[in-house]
Amino acid sequence: MASEPQGGLTEYIQHHLTFLQSSHDGSFWSFHLDSIAVSLILGVLACGWFWLKSRRATAGVPGKGQAFVEIVLEFVDGQVKDVFHGDRRFLGPLALTVFLWVFLMNAMDLLPLDLVPFITEKLGIEHFRSVPTADLSLTFAMSLTVLVLVIFYSFKAKGFSGYIHELFTAPFGAHPLLWIPNFALNLVELLSKPVSLAMRLFGNMYAGELVFMLIAGLFSAGSWLLFGMGVIGYTVWGLFHILIISIQAFIFMVLTIVYISMAHDHH
């Protein structure tokens, strides 16, 4: 009898960790439709809400929505100003977009665990994961976009010849025997940036989602004591998770700015 709850919990977790894929063969080119759909919807909602508040902005006493938007804008602009000392006309909006988008995707983990899957099952969708940042493919896609921006700003700040020269001559020197070690070290440094961005965000959100699933298993354990522990655990972890999702969004934004700022500076 003791193995039945464990088996049920295992199946429960496996079901909730299965993506809605574009194909059922598990191929490399199979898209996770749930991650794409949720991230796009949240991005459109965030942009639409900010656009609406900007259209209704007044010069007098701001409303609560306008005041919140101004606080977020000043906070993000202050972070960009402290790190990046060049033209912030592109980097400022980029940082704001990254922070809000990652925060909203992380915040999907605060919804009741079975709410979105329950709704999608009513629509005939068997599997649906509602936390895009718990999907490694999506966090890597975001981090690879940052890598493209890092390379772009490197060429923009140093020119084609200057950046290529830096790749082969820094940090050990310009001697021809040192070109390969220099290039290898710079390549590792360059590729480690998107890996660290993607893995840090994914690891924290995946772990948080898994903890929620484990706590949810207490509700079906058939004991009032375990049910009460589940309620307490879900509440405490949910409150703590608010801090986690905020910090992870902030870290992703700051590291994006830092990496681009490093690319913009000369060695």
C-alpha positions as CSV (number, residue, x, y, z in Angstrom):
1,M,0.0,0.0,0.0
2,A,2.9,2.4,0.7
3,S,4.0,2.2,-3.0
4,E,0.7,3.4,-4.4
5,P,1.0,7.1,-3.3
6,Q,4.6,7.2,-4.5
7,G,3.6,5.8,-7.8
8,G,0.8,8.2,-8.1
9,L,3.0,11.1,-7.1
10,T,5.6,10.1,-9.7
11,E,3.0,9.9,-12.4
12,Y,1.6,13.3,-11.3
13,I,5.0,15.0,-11.5
14,Q,5.8,13.3,-14.9
15,H,2.5,14.6,-16.2
16,H,3.1,18.1,-15.1
17,L,6.7,18.1,-16.5
18,T,5.6,17.1,-20.0
19,F,5.4,19.9,-22.6
20,L,2.8,20.4,-25.3
21,Q,5.0,19.7,-28.3
22,S,4.5,20.3,-32.0
23,S,5.3,16.7,-32.7
24,H,5.1,13.5,-30.7
25,D,8.3,11.9,-31.8
26,G,10.5,13.9,-29.4
27,S,12.8,15.1,-32.2
28,F,15.2,17.9,-31.7
29,W,13.2,20.3,-33.8
30,S,10.0,19.8,-31.8
31,F,8.7,23.1,-30.5
32,H,7.3,23.5,-27.0
33,L,4.0,25.2,-27.9
34,D,3.0,25.9,-24.3
35,S,6.2,27.8,-23.5
36,I,5.9,29.8,-26.8
37,A,2.2,30.6,-26.3
38,V,2.5,31.7,-22.6
39,S,5.6,33.8,-23.2
40,L,4.0,35.6,-26.2
41,I,0.8,36.2,-24.4
42,L,2.6,37.7,-21.4
43,G,4.8,39.8,-23.6
44,V,1.8,41.2,-25.4
45,L,0.0,41.9,-22.2
46,A,3.0,43.7,-20.6
47,C,3.6,45.8,-23.7
48,G,-0.1,46.6,-24.0
49,W,-0.5,47.6,-20.4
50,F,2.6,49.9,-20.6
51,W,1.3,51.4,-23.8
52,L,-2.1,52.1,-22.3
53,K,-0.6,53.7,-19.2
54,S,1.7,55.9,-21.4
55,R,-1.3,57.0,-23.5
56,R,-3.2,58.0,-20.3
57,A,-0.2,59.6,-18.6
58,T,-0.8,63.1,-17.1
59,A,1.5,65.8,-16.0
60,G,-0.4,66.3,-12.8
61,V,-0.9,64.0,-9.9
62,P,-0.3,60.5,-11.4
63,G,-2.7,57.6,-10.7
64,K,-1.7,54.4,-9.1
65,G,-1.0,52.7,-12.5
66,Q,1.1,55.6,-13.8
67,A,3.0,55.9,-10.5
68,F,3.9,52.2,-10.7
69,V,5.1,52.5,-14.3
70,E,7.2,55.5,-13.4
71,I,8.8,53.7,-10.4
72,V,9.7,50.7,-12.6
73,L,11.1,52.9,-15.3
74,E,13.2,54.9,-12.9
75,F,14.5,51.7,-11.2
76,V,15.5,50.0,-14.4
77,D,17.0,53.2,-15.9
78,G,19.0,53.7,-12.7
79,Q,20.4,50.1,-13.0
80,V,21.4,50.7,-16.7
81,K,22.9,54.1,-15.9
82,D,25.1,52.6,-13.2
83,V,26.5,49.9,-15.4
84,F,26.5,51.2,-19.0
85,H,28.0,54.6,-19.7
86,G,27.2,54.8,-23.5
87,D,24.1,55.6,-25.4
88,R,21.2,54.1,-23.4
89,R,18.4,54.7,-26.0
90,F,18.3,51.0,-26.9
91,L,19.7,49.4,-23.8
92,G,17.2,51.1,-21.5
93,P,14.1,49.7,-23.2
94,L,15.8,46.4,-23.6
95,A,16.5,46.1,-19.9
96,L,12.9,47.1,-19.1
97,T,11.6,44.5,-21.5
98,V,13.9,41.8,-20.1
99,F,13.0,42.5,-16.5
100,L,9.2,42.7,-17.0
101,W,9.0,39.7,-19.3
102,V,11.2,37.4,-17.2
103,F,9.3,38.5,-14.0
104,L,5.9,37.8,-15.6
105,M,7.0,34.4,-16.9
106,N,8.4,33.5,-13.5
107,A,5.2,34.7,-11.8
108,M,3.2,32.0,-13.6
109,D,4.7,29.6,-11.0
110,L,2.6,31.4,-8.3
111,L,-0.7,30.2,-9.9
112,P,-2.3,27.1,-8.4
113,L,-0.4,24.2,-9.8
114,D,-3.4,22.4,-11.4
115,L,-5.3,25.5,-12.5
116,V,-3.9,26.0,-16.0
117,P,-3.6,22.2,-16.8
118,F,-7.2,21.9,-15.6
119,I,-8.4,24.6,-18.0
120,T,-6.3,23.2,-21.0
121,E,-7.6,19.7,-20.4
122,K,-11.1,21.0,-20.7
123,L,-10.0,22.3,-24.1
124,G,-8.7,18.9,-25.1
125,I,-5.0,19.6,-24.4
126,E,-3.5,16.8,-22.4
127,H,-0.2,18.4,-21.4
128,F,0.5,22.1,-20.8
129,R,3.3,23.7,-18.7
130,S,2.5,27.3,-17.8
131,V,6.0,28.4,-16.6
132,P,8.1,29.3,-19.7
133,T,11.3,30.0,-17.7
134,A,11.2,26.4,-16.4
135,D,11.8,25.4,-20.0
136,L,15.5,25.1,-20.8
137,S,15.0,25.7,-24.5
138,L,13.3,29.0,-23.8
139,T,15.9,30.3,-21.4
140,F,18.6,29.3,-23.8
141,A,16.8,31.1,-26.6
142,M,16.7,34.3,-24.5
143,S,20.4,34.0,-23.5
144,L,21.5,33.4,-27.1
145,T,19.7,36.6,-28.1
146,V,21.9,38.3,-25.5
147,L,24.9,36.7,-27.0
148,V,24.0,38.1,-30.4
149,L,23.8,41.6,-28.8
150,V,27.1,41.1,-27.1
151,I,28.8,40.2,-30.4
152,F,27.0,43.1,-32.1
153,Y,28.2,45.7,-29.5
154,S,31.7,44.3,-29.7
155,F,31.9,44.9,-33.4
156,K,30.1,48.3,-33.0
157,A,32.5,49.6,-30.3
158,K,35.8,48.1,-31.6
159,G,35.2,47.6,-35.3
160,F,35.7,44.4,-37.2
161,S,39.4,44.4,-37.2
162,G,39.7,45.7,-33.6
163,Y,37.4,42.9,-32.2
164,I,39.1,40.2,-34.2
165,H,42.5,41.5,-33.0
166,E,41.2,41.4,-29.4
167,L,40.0,37.8,-29.8
168,F,43.5,36.7,-30.8
169,T,45.8,38.9,-28.7
170,A,44.0,39.3,-25.4
171,P,44.8,38.6,-22.6
172,F,48.3,37.0,-23.0
173,G,49.7,39.2,-25.8
174,A,50.1,39.5,-29.6
175,H,52.8,36.9,-30.1
176,P,51.7,34.4,-32.9
177,L,52.2,31.4,-30.6
178,L,49.7,32.9,-28.2
179,W,46.9,33.4,-30.8
180,I,45.3,30.0,-30.3
181,P,45.4,30.1,-26.5
182,N,44.0,33.6,-26.6
183,F,41.2,32.7,-29.0
184,A,40.3,29.6,-27.1
185,L,40.1,31.5,-23.8
186,N,38.0,34.3,-25.3
187,L,35.7,31.7,-27.0
188,V,35.1,30.0,-23.7
189,E,34.4,33.3,-21.9
190,L,32.0,34.3,-24.7
191,L,30.1,31.1,-24.7
192,S,29.9,30.8,-20.9
193,K,27.8,34.0,-20.8
194,P,24.6,32.5,-22.4
195,V,25.1,29.2,-20.6
196,S,25.3,30.9,-17.2
197,L,22.2,33.1,-18.0
198,A,20.1,30.2,-19.2
199,M,21.1,27.6,-16.6
200,R,20.7,30.0,-13.6
201,L,17.2,31.1,-14.6
202,F,16.1,27.6,-15.6
203,G,17.6,25.9,-12.5
204,N,15.9,28.2,-10.1
205,M,12.5,28.1,-11.7
206,Y,12.6,24.3,-12.4
207,A,13.5,23.7,-8.8
208,G,10.7,26.0,-7.6
209,E,8.2,24.3,-9.8
210,L,9.3,20.8,-8.6
211,V,9.0,21.8,-4.9
212,F,5.4,22.9,-5.6
213,M,4.7,19.5,-7.1
214,L,6.2,17.7,-4.2
215,I,4.2,19.8,-1.7
216,A,1.0,19.1,-3.8
217,G,1.6,15.4,-3.2
218,L,0.9,15.9,0.5
219,F,-2.7,16.9,-0.3
220,S,-3.5,13.4,-1.7
221,A,-1.7,11.5,1.0
222,G,-5.0,10.6,2.8
223,S,-3.9,12.1,6.1
224,W,-5.2,15.3,7.7
225,L,-1.8,15.9,9.2
226,L,0.0,15.7,5.9
227,F,-2.8,17.9,4.3
228,G,-2.2,20.5,6.9
229,M,1.5,20.4,6.4
230,G,0.9,20.7,2.6
231,V,-1.2,23.9,3.2
232,I,1.5,25.4,5.4
233,G,4.3,24.4,3.0
234,Y,2.5,25.7,0.0
235,T,1.9,29.0,1.7
236,V,5.4,29.5,3.0
237,W,7.1,28.4,-0.2
238,G,4.7,30.6,-2.2
239,L,5.7,33.6,-0.2
240,F,9.4,32.8,-0.4
241,H,9.0,32.1,-4.1
242,I,7.9,35.7,-4.7
243,L,11.3,36.8,-3.7
244,I,13.0,34.2,-5.9
245,I,11.1,35.2,-9.1
246,S,11.8,38.8,-8.5
247,I,15.6,38.2,-7.8
248,Q,15.9,36.0,-10.9
249,A,14.3,38.6,-13.1
250,F,16.6,41.3,-11.7
251,I,19.7,39.1,-12.1
252,F,18.9,38.2,-15.7
253,M,18.4,41.9,-16.5
254,V,21.6,43.1,-14.7
255,L,23.7,40.4,-16.3
256,T,22.4,41.3,-19.7
257,I,23.4,44.9,-19.1
258,V,26.8,43.9,-17.7
259,Y,27.7,41.6,-20.6
260,I,26.8,44.2,-23.2
261,S,28.7,46.9,-21.2
262,M,31.7,44.6,-21.1
263,A,31.5,44.1,-24.9
264,H,31.2,47.8,-25.4
265,D,34.4,48.6,-23.4
266,H,37.9,48.2,-24.8
267,H,40.5,45.9,-23.1
